[in-house]
Amino acid sequence: MLNGAFLKAFILILILNYFSVLSEEKCPSPQYLEIGKVGVVFCEFETAIYSIHWYDTDDVTASKPTIEVDSDGTIGGPGFTSGEYNINPDGYLIVNNVSVHHETKFTVTKFKSTSELPVVLVIEVKVIVIPVLAYPVIYQCSTQEETCFTRLSWNEQLTCKIADARPPVDLSWHLLTKAGQTSIPFTRFITNGTITQSSYVEVADVFEKSPSVVLLVCKAETDAPLLNRPESFVLAQNQNIGLIDISVTDVIVEKGQSVNLTCSSADIDILVWEKRDLENNFETIAYYINFETVIHKSLDESVEISNQGSLVIPDVRLEHESYYRCLYNNGTGDVAAFKIAVYVSPSPAYPVVDGCPSDRYCTLNVERQGTLTCTVKGIRPAIELQWMVHYEDSIDQISFHNQQSKILTNDGTSDVIHTTEYKVRDTASDRVTVGCYSIGARKDSMALSTTIDLLIARDDVIPTAKNQKETEFPIIIIVIVLVVSFILLVAGVIFVIIKLRRRPKPDTLSNEENFDLKETLLNQPEVAKNKTLLVEQLKGTYANFYNAIKPVPYQREKTYCVQSVFVEGGMSCLEDKALGDKETWEPIQSYQDIWTDPRLRSKRRIIEGGPGYGKSTLFLQMAHDWCSNEGKSALKNVQILILLKLRQLAGISSIYEAIRIFLLPRNSKLKNQDIESILDQSSSVVMLFDGFDEYPDYEYTTDILDIIQSKMYPNFDVILTTRLSDLPKDLAAETKRLRLTGFGSEAQHTYLRKAVTKDDVAAGERIQNVLYENPIFRDLCQIPLFFVMYAHLSQRSKELQTCTSATSFFRYMVSSLHQHLKRKFKDENVEQVDLLIEREHKSLDKIAFESISGTERKTCWKRSDIAIAWRIFACSVSTCWHTTGRRVDRIPRQSWYQAHEHVEYITNVTFYHELFCEWYAAHHLADAVEKLHSSSDEGVSDVLDIVDPSKHQYVFRFACGINLTAADVIIRYLSGLIGRSEIVIMCILERIGSVDKILDVMENLCPILSKSKRITQKYLTDQPYSCWKLLT
């Protein structure tokens, strides 16, 4: 190393003479280094290097080099010793970990040799922080595309920002037209973080230049390399424009054809296409931008937009009938509006006359007076029909009166049935030509007609010798036929009487067969009456279902109608995908969209959801909609709705038998064959099958499975609920999948206001504040069942507010159930009940565990089979248990047409909710794991393998919260399974006590834990996340 004093003096001389030295070597300045990364300060050294000396200041006279390399390549200096700096072979300065204090001026001194003057260069270094979203972000845009679309009201502001950058970025708003970018008034402000700044610009009066649609650009300017792109564009549409004083162009198009709507004949810069929905709100379906490049995008997959901005509907469907409008900008805003009317031609394309074949012309033999009927099928819109004479000179021969039309609608089209009475005058000829014609406003656009000849029967013909001969032969034949028929009839009666006298007295079964035969022959006129009776009885049963909602199971005196407590949670649908693509779930707004959303167009649908997510409650709400004939409900015009709980159908393979047993009153006169006839002749039926994951006969051949697979009643609408990943085998190809995603804060707030706190705003805020302060419990209460129970109980119990896991919450629930049970006994019996519960708790645990772990699903039991467990809860039937009366056949299954005559009633019991079953099953699992682990660990995996974590995650979670020893064993077991990281984390959060024995498991989960601050808050509530701190 050079002597320090000599070097210092020498450098001073060099600095004095520096600017007189001509050198082509230089260092770019400023240079930018990203914080937290390895930074390189580089220079363009063009000659050989003898030694390099770097200073972290521009005042080198009073400083020693921070880092240097001498002629033999030895690197030294305090910066090198501390590990802060290094020098690469080209002499560049390496900053090993850039921080804020590196934002300074650096000086580099380079010697080519000991005999030549050095090169001294000063470089300004600036430290940068690249924002997470390295482009101008427009608040009102939901996508990260360069050009986005949004709808705004008149005075709504547009906000653009770049957050958490260093140095701050200069933002501005501009109006974009073909003439270029024009600056517009905006407000700019910057907020400061610890080491970063966030830049904002806001613009108001967006529609000052154009009242309908404008294109704006948010521009970012900075010298630092911070951004992926410097501009973001937003196409803003004024959503306050109505159709008042706007000329509307009528467009009539046939279903299945294409239509092209052109906004304007002139060249258009920008435009937006909208369609009016069923609630008279306009939704945007496409937009178009024509500047340097043409951008056109369709937001509705059923429409397209051309390169000229025209809206194209290539395959017009009935749902395309609506108002459309085009908001465009050619320097000033303008609006064009269209009304599309979709028509459907009938099939056949003419009126069909009763009594005629399908031809348009026929001859009918008629009396002098009677009725005529013609029908036009499958037409839209409905038309007017009228019977009239075909030739004007026939007007005096026949008269028509009492002409009436009946219109039947189905799937958007109509059948028009037109009937008239007629009378032929005495003076008319024996042939009159008449026709059924379309009349009214649509007679020109939909000109339909059918012409027929009426051959009039003559009742005033006087026989002559000639015609007497002509009629004599037919009369003789008729007499012969009548005589022979009478003889055969008498012989048949005698034969039957003889057979009956020889036959022994008929038994009961024969009488029934005879009765059923007569009934079958006479039953056809009774179907309509039976259908009315079936609908009435179904609605009575469903009313009992949906009027008995108990948010808290043991509060039997507090029951609600489902309409009073139902709140929609989140729901999404599985998008159609190509083979090999990843599943994509997209949100839908409401359960009502199940029947209207084009993505869900199918006759078979499955609603998936975890336990407690509200699958059964959703079906009860649908039943209420149907029974109450709600005006906006998609079920309003459904003729029959069938709602069955699949867990009740063990051993019942017939759908008709299931309906009769579980949905009709005991004294119903309807039999299985009546139900079959009704369903066969019904055009609009919806079947709701609740709980496939609990269906006992899922491996057998049953009507239920045939219906699910579209092998039976393929035209019925069928919706099935099940747990996540517990889907039926051999699903119908057209089956659509939906998923319930739980309660967000908005749904929670709505439920509190609707069913709990009513107008007490403060009480509702107190309940929700507890959730906000407890992140683990907040996540738990995204499950609707937990939130509903919590909401109703939290007002009375401060203890409930301290629950921090599913286990502690459920422990509180079950404790409340037991306390309620005690209060129902007389004082002298309370102690005995406590002892009974204490002694027989394990038998209940075993029953629950076997029900979820066996190869055969078992979700309900005869009360006699679990007598001990039943006695425990007998006085609180609707707390942990439900009871159901069931009729049991005592004849072979194939004779189910007569089953109603051979039944008896037994009492079945089932858990109030499957989560209660999993609670008790978890006790059994925890005990078994602890015992096996304490002895030798052999057999632990065999026990745990019995329970499927994907279907029964709460069994594992509860077990971890109940028993600490079992928790550690279970967590290690689950951590060894592929794809079970999430349930391992949930189990860790359930357990109580030291985490020393599972530190290694938690360490492996660090990458996942670091992504969820909520999870770590159970352990670290007052400091930023650190996986190491979590482990220690």
GUFIVO-39853 format. One record per residue (C-alpha): residue in one letter; x, y, z. Coordinates in steps of 0.02 Angstrom, whole numbers, plus 50000, padded with zeros to 5 digits. Example, Ala and Ser with C-alpha at 12.3 -4.5 7.8 and 13.67 -1.06 7.14 Angstrom:
% GUFIVO-39853
A506154977550390/S506844994750357/
% end
This chain:
% GUFIVO-39853
M500005000050000/L500605017849968/N501175027450119/G499665036850190/A500485054150210/F501305053050041/L499675047749961/K498695061750042/A499925075149984/F500045067549813/I498155067349792/L498045085549843/I499295090049707/L498315079649584/I496675088149626/L497455105149598/N498045099649427/Y496555088349388/F495605099049269/S497135102249164/V497325083749130/L496425078348973/S495675061148987/E494345051548892/E493965040649042/K492315044849129/C490945038649246/P489095041649206/S488265052449336/P487055051049416/Q486955032149435/Y485465023049515/L485585008749638/E484054999049698/I483864997749886/G484084980449960/K485004974049806/V486834972449754/G487324988649667/V488724992349544/V489505009549518/F490415008349352/C491595019149250/E492275018149074/F494125014749108/E495005013648940/T496805010748996/A497724998649107/I497464999749294/Y498925000949413/S497855004549568/I496075010249606/H495485020149757/W493625022949796/Y492965036049919/D491165037649983/T491325056649975/D491825070049852/D493015077849981/V494525066649963/T495755078650043/A495165074450218/S494705056350190/K495535039750167/P494955027750031/T493425017650081/I494065003249976/E495575001349861/V496544988849759/D498434990449736/S499554985249593/D499674967049646/G497774965249655/T497634965849845/I495984973549902/G495904983050065/G495084997350158/P493764998550295/G492344996450171/F493054979850113/T493434973750289/S491644977350346/G490914968250195/E490014983750137/Y490984985849976/N492004976149849/I492904979749684/N492714968949530/P494154965449406/D493634980249298/G493834992249444/Y491954994749470/L491334998049646/I490194984349713/V488924989149849/N488434972749929/N486784978550003/V486164995549948/S485385006350083/V484825024350099/H486525030750163/H487295025749997/E486405040249916/T487945051449907/K489395056549795/F490785043949766/T492545048149705/V493685036049613/T495555038649586/K496375027749455/F498265026149427/K498935019449263/S500685019149336/T501745027349471/S502455039749346/E500835046249270/L499505057649339/P497955048349400/V496195050349337/V495015057349470/L493125055549438/V491605060149544/I489975050449529/E488305055149607/V487375039549667/K485495039749696/V484595025949788/I482955020349712/V481445009949767/I480495002349622/P478615002249658/V477694985649662/L476584991649521/A477865000049410/Y476665010149304/P475325023449332/V473905014949424/I472155021749395/Y471045018549546/Q469455015849446/C470245002149338/S470144984049394/T471434977449270/Q473294980349245/E473144982649057/E473844998148976/T472095003648923/C470615000949038/F468775005449041/T467735013049180/R466045021049208/L465925037449304/S464575049249364/W464595067749314/N465645074249459/E466635058649502/Q468525060749508/L469835050349422/T471355046449528/C473045040449467/K474505035749579/I476205027649591/A476435021349767/D477995018549872/A479315024449749/R480985033049775/P481245046149709/P479445052149688/V478725051449512/D477985066649427/L476195062449369/S474995072349257/W473305070149171/H473015073448985/L471535072448868/L471895061748716/T471175066048545/K471735063348367/A472545080448375/G473665074148514/Q473765075748703/T473025090948787/S473435095348967/I471915097149080/P471745104349256/F472205092049393/T472745091449574/R474415084049624/F475015078849796/I476345067649873/T476325057550034/N477925052550123/G478365035550192/T479905030750289/I481035030250137/T479795031349993/Q478505043349925/S476825040549842/S476265052249702/Y474445055949664/V473505066149534/E471635068849532/V470565076049394/A468765081849408/D467545087549273/V468065072849165/F466635075649045/E466865094349022/K467495092248843/S466345077948797/P464755073548895/S464725055148847/V466435047048831/V468245052948842/L469985045248831/L471235051248962/V473055046848991/C474005047349155/K475835051149117/A477305047749230/E478975056649214/T480575052249305/D482435051149267/A482615035749376/P482335018349301/L480765014749402/L479385010749279/N478874996749162/R477835009049064/P477615027849081/E475785029449031/S474105021949074/F472545025548972/V470755025549034/L469185026148929/A467895034649040/Q466035033749006/N464695044849080/Q463455033349165/N462165047249196/I461595048649016/G459805042848991/L458735039148838/I457715055048856/D457645065248694/I458705052148605/S458015045048443/V457895026148451/T458085015548295/D457044999648292/V457944984048231/I456944968148201/V457954952348179/E457554933748176/K458274922248308/G459854913648245/Q460254927248119/S461604940548134/V461384959148159/N462564973848135/L462284990248228/T463235005248161/C463475020048276/S463845033248145/S464325033947961/A465765045648001/D467465040348066/I467375038548255/D468805041448376/I468115032348527/L466475024048570/V465645012948699/W464215000648670/E462964997448810/K461484985848835/R460024988348954/D459794974049077/L458204967149157/E458264980349295/N458344994649169/N460164998049204/F461404999649062/E462924988349063/T464434990748951/I464704976548827/A466074983248711/Y467194998248676/Y468225004848530/I469715016648516/N470375022748348/F471965033148366/E473725027748320/T473145009648334/V471385002548335/I470864994748501/H469204985748509/K468654974448651/S467064964748686/L466554962348868/D465134950548820/E465644934448735/S464054933848632/V464434950148539/E465884956548432/I466494973748382/S467154976948208/N468694986948156/Q467535001348114/G466665001148284/S465034992548233/L464234980648358/V464004963348282/I462904949748358/P463314934448250/D462004922948327/V460504932448392/R459644924448541/L458104929348638/E459124937248777/H459824949648650/E458134958148640/S458434974748728/Y458934992948709/Y460704996348649/R461595012948642/C463235019148572/L464125033448659/Y465435040748543/N466615055348528/N467145064248369/G467725079748459/T466025081948542/G465015068548629/D463505060448548/V462345045648577/A461465033648459/A460135021548523/F459395005548453/K458004993848507/I458234975748451/A456654965448439/V456954946848412/Y455634937048321/V455454918248303/S454564910648154/P453314897148201/S453544878948160/P452674874648048/A452634891947968/Y450724892747956/P449214889848068/V448794871548096/V446924867748092/D446234854748212/G445664839648113/C446824843047967/P448474834747929/S450034845447927/D449684851547751/R449144869547728/Y447594864647631/C446334851547676/T444484847447667/L443444845147825/N441734836647835/V440754847347957/E439004850448020/R438064866247981/Q438634873748145/G440084870048262/T441824876048309/L443464878148216/T445194879148297/C446874884148224/T448554884848313/V450194893648280/K451614885648378/G453274892748438/I453074910648378/R453794926748450/P453024938848477/A451264932148488/I450114936948344/E448244939448324/L447254926648223/Q445534927348146/W444394915548053/M443594922747896/V442944917647725/H444214916047585/Y443124922847444/E442124938947464/D440594931447378/S440504918547519/I440214931547657/D438334928347657/Q438524909347667/I439364907547839/S439514918047994/F440864917648132/H440554922948311/N441354921648484/Q443124921348415/Q444384918948558/S446264916548570/K447254907648705/I449124910948720/L450314898448802/T452104904148832/N453624892948847/D455484897848844/G455144914748767/T454004908848627/S452114907148619/D450804895048556/V449274904648494/I447674894148495/H446204902748410/T444444895748415/T442824901748336/E441034896248326/Y440254896048153/K438544893848074/V438184889847892/R436624897947824/D435254887247747/T435504895247577/A437374891147570/S438134878747451/D438834862247516/R440634868547504/V441294884547585/T443114890147581/V443734898247743/G445424902247817/C446374906147978/Y447364922247951/S448564933248049/I447904950748078/G448394966248175/A450004976048180/R451094961448124/K450044955047981/D451264962047853/S452894956547934/M452194939647987/A450854935447859/L450224918147906/S448714909147836/T447934892147811/T446464889247694/I445244874647707/D443644869047621/L442164864847731/L441034851047659/I439344854347736/A438254839547787/R436534840747703/D435044836647813/D433674841247687/V433984828647546/I432354820447485/P432654802247434/T432324797947252/A432274781047165/K434064783447114/N434784788447281/Q433694775647370/K434654762347275/E436304770647315/T435964770547502/E435114753647515/F436724743447511/P437624753147650/I436104751747762/I436064732747743/I437914731747791/I437634742647944/V436194731648004/I437244715847981/V438694723348079/L437544728448222/V436764711148235/V438444702248235/S439134714348367/F437634711248480/I437844692348467/L439704693548509/L439334704848657/V438054692748730/A439234678148707/G440624687648795/V439524691948944/I438974673648963/F440794667948954/V441344680149091/I439894675049206/I440344656649188/K442194660149224/L441774670449377/R440644656849449/R442004643849428/R443354655249500/P443714654949687/K443374670449791/P444684683549744/D445974687949876/T446464705449930/L447934707049812/S446844702649662/N445584715849712/E446984728449722/E447634723449551/N445874724849481/F445664741849564/D447334748049498/L446864742449322/K445234752049331/E446134766949404/T447444766649266/L446074766849134/L445144780849219/N446634790549287/Q447054801649139/P445764815149179/E446354814749360/V448164819649325/A447804838249325/K446874836949491/N448254826349566/K449544838749507/T448664852849597/L448574842149753/L450424837649741/V450934855949726/E449864860849877/Q450594846949984/L452374850849931/K452154869149975/G451464864250146/T452984853250180/Y454214866550121/A453354879650230/N453714868550380/F455524867450325/Y455894885750293/N454884892550439/A455924882850565/I457644890750546/K458594890450711/P460204900750700/V460654894450876/P460154876050883/Y459664874951066/Q458584890551064/R457034881251006/E455884895651051/K456784906950927/T456394900850753/Y456394911450596/C455744910950421/V457194908750301/Q456714925050215/S457034934350379/V458824928150398/F459434923450225/V460894933750162/E461864929750006/G463694925950031/G464994924649895/M464704912949749/S465774908749598/C465654897549447/L466934886749359/E467344893649188/D467364881649042/K469174876949003/A470164867748874/L470954851148915/G472464853849027/D472024871749075/K472004876949257/E470304878749340/T469684896749342/W468274901949459/E467384918149419/P466144927149536/I464284928149503/Q463174941249581/S461714931149649/Y460984913749659/Q459614920149544/D460934920849406/I461034901849410/W459614901449284/T460084917049184/D461994917849174/P462544911449001/R464044903049083/L462854891749181/R461674886949041/S461334868649077/K460054856749152/R461304849649278/R462214860249406/I463214856749565/I463444869049709/E465004865149810/G465424871949982/G466264867550143/P465274862650298/G464314877550366/Y464394887650205/G462494888250186/K462114875350052/S460534868950138/T459954886550183/L460124891850002/F458974877549950/L457704882750082/Q457744900450012/M457424893349838/A455954883449908/H455274899449987/D455434908549820/W454444894949734/C453094893849867/S452854912649880/N452894915049691/E454154929249707/G454014941449561/K455884942649525/S456274924549559/A456824913349417/L455764899749498/K454154909649480/N453494899849331/V454144882749383/Q452714870349396/I453474858149522/L454964859749639/I455664844349726/L456854846849875/L457594830949949/K458904828450084/L459964814350014/R460564808650185/Q458784802450221/L458674791150068/A459594775650128/G458824760350042/I457614770649937/S458024768949753/S456394776149683/I456234795049666/Y454334793449677/E454474783649839/A455654796749911/I454454810849868/R452974801749945/I453884797050105/F454804813050144/L453834827050059/L451994822250071/P450914821150228/R450554803950301/N448734804650248/S449114809650068/K448064800249942/L449394801549809/K450294785449767/N451954782449684/Q451164779749514/D450204796149531/I451824805449564/E452634797049414/S451194801949300/I451244819849361/L453124821649334/D453024813349162/Q451734825949105/S452544841449181/S453544852849068/S454414863249203/V455174854049352/V456644858949464/M457434845749576/L458544850949722/F459594836849796/D460424842449958/G462024834350022/F462754821949900/D464234819950018/E463004812350143/Y462064801250018/P462154783250087/D461744774449922/Y463024783349813/E463764766749754/Y462114758649703/T460974760949553/T459594772849603/D458434785349521/I459384799349608/L461024794649522/D460154791849355/I459394809249367/I461064817149414/Q461884808649264/S460464814049146/K459954796049115/M458234800149185/Y457224816149161/P458594824749059/N457474839949030/F457204843549214/D458274856749300/V459314847649432/I460424856149563/L461494846049682/T462444851949836/T464004843449903/R465604846549997/L467134852549905/S467964838849802/D466584826149842/L465814825149669/P464754811049597/K465554798949476/D465084799449292/L464384817049293/A463354822249143/A464474831049018/E463484847149026/T463574848649216/K464054866149277/R464954868649443/L464694882749568/R465524885949734/L464994895349893/T466424906149957/G465734912250124/F465314928550210/G466294944450175/S466154959750286/E464694966550184/A463694950450201/Q464074950050388/H463484967850408/T461884964150310/Y461504948850419/L461744958650580/R460584972450522/K459294960250455/A459194946950591/V460124952350748/T460374970750788/K459024977950674/D459144997050693/D460434996450834/V461935002250733/A463075003250885/A462744985150932/G463164979550756/E464784989350758/R465274981650926/I465044964150857/Q466044967550700/N467414976650796/V467754960850894/L468054951950729/Y469214965550666/E470244964450825/N470384945450815/P471094940250645/I470964921550677/F469154922750731/R468814934550586/D469374921250463/L468334908250554/C466784919050542/Q466904919450353/I466014902750371/P464174908050380/L463674894850510/F465004900950633/F464614919250603/V462734916950626/M462964907750791/Y464254920550847/A463134935150799/H461654928750900/L462654923451052/S463954937251064/Q462744950151133/R462524939951291/S464234932051313/K465894940851337/E466694923751350/L466284920351168/Q467264935651115/T468864927851182/C468764912751067/T470244912350949/S469994895850858/A468684884150789/T468974872550937/S468694885751071/F467154892050980/F466404874650964/R466864870351143/Y465864885451198/M464414880151086/V464344862251154/S464504868651333/S463014879851302/L462034865051235/H462394855051392/Q461914869451505/H460294871151410/L460004852451432/K460244853651620/R458974867551636/K457664856451556/F457774843651697/K457084845551871/D458374850252000/E458454832952077/N458904825051910/V460274836851855/E461664827351941/Q461154810851860/V461164818651688/D462904825551717/L463514808151764/L462694800451612/I463494812951494/E465184810551577/R465104791551571/E464404789151396/H465274803151302/K466484790751223/S465074780251149/L464434795551059/D466204799550998/K466374782050927/I464704783050836/A465214799550757/F466954793450707/E466284777750626/S465034787850526/I466384798150440/S467754785050427/G466834769550367/T466754763750189/E464864765850197/R464154783150230/K463024783550381/T462194799950424/C460644794450518/W460244780650643/K458744771950714/R458444778750887/S458464761050956/D460204757850883/I461004771850983/A459914771551137/I461244777851256/A461764792651150/W459934796351118/R459534797051304/I460924809751327/F460104821851206/A458304815951215/C457734831551304/S458594842851180/V458164834451017/S458434849650907/T460114854250983/C461414841850924/W460144829950846/H458694830650724/T457304817650724/T456394812050568/G454874801150552/R455084788450415/R453924775750337/V454754758950309/D454184746850173/R453794729050227/I453614722150050/P454914719049913/R455634734649831/Q454984729949659/S453194731549723/W453324749849768/Y451704754449680/Q450804746749828/A452074751749960/H450934764750038/E449814750750098/H451214741650191/V452194754350292/E452564758150473/Y453394773050555/I455054772950646/T456074787250719/N457764791150644/V459014803350718/T460404813350636/F461594826950691/Y460954844750684/H462424848750569/E463864838350506/L465084849350603/F464344842850766/C464694825250703/E466484830050665/W466674837850839/Y466294821450926/A467264811450797/A468784822350836/H468694817251020/H468794798950970/L470234802250850/A471214812350979/D471014798751112/A471534784950991/V473074794350929/E473634798551106/K473484780451164/L474404773251014/H475764786451025/S476014783351211/S476244764651183/S477314762251027/D476714773750887/E476234758250788/G474544759750707/V474444778850719/S474564781150531/D473254767550504/V472014777150613/L472394793850531/D472304786450355/I470484782150385/V469954800550383/D470084810350221/P470794827850259/S470014835250102/K468264830350162/H468434831450351/Q469744844550391/Y468804849950548/V469034832650624/F470914835750620/R470764853950674/F469634849850821/A470754835350874/C472264846950877/G471334859350986/I470684845951104/N472274836151140/L474044843551133/T474924826551121/A473804821050979/A474024838150897/D475904836150875/V475694818650803/I474324824150684/I475294839450626/R476824828750585/Y475724816250496/L474864829550389/S476494838450349/G477084822350266/L475614822550145/I475774831549979/G474724847349960/R474154848250142/S475114863950196/E473534874050222/I472724861650341/V474374859650435/I474384878450466/M472574877750524/C472984863650644/I474454873450715/L473284887950749/E472064876550840/R473334869150962/I473724877251130/G475434877051214/S477264876951169/V477784874350989/D479494867051032/K479074849650968/I478514855650797/L479804869350763/D480504860050614/V478774858350538/M478444876850561/E480134881250488/N479674871850329/L478074881850322/C478964898750331/P478774902550144/I476894900050160/L476724908750328/S477634924050264/K476244926850140/S474894927850274/K475084941150406/R473434935950485/I474084918750525/T475624925050612/Q474664937650717/K474164923650834/Y475994922950887/L476604940550845/T475334954350874/D476454969450899/Q477874968050774/P478134964750589/Y478184946650533/S479794937250556/C479804918450532/W481314916650644/K480464926350785/L478944915350761/L479994899850786/T480924906550937/
% end
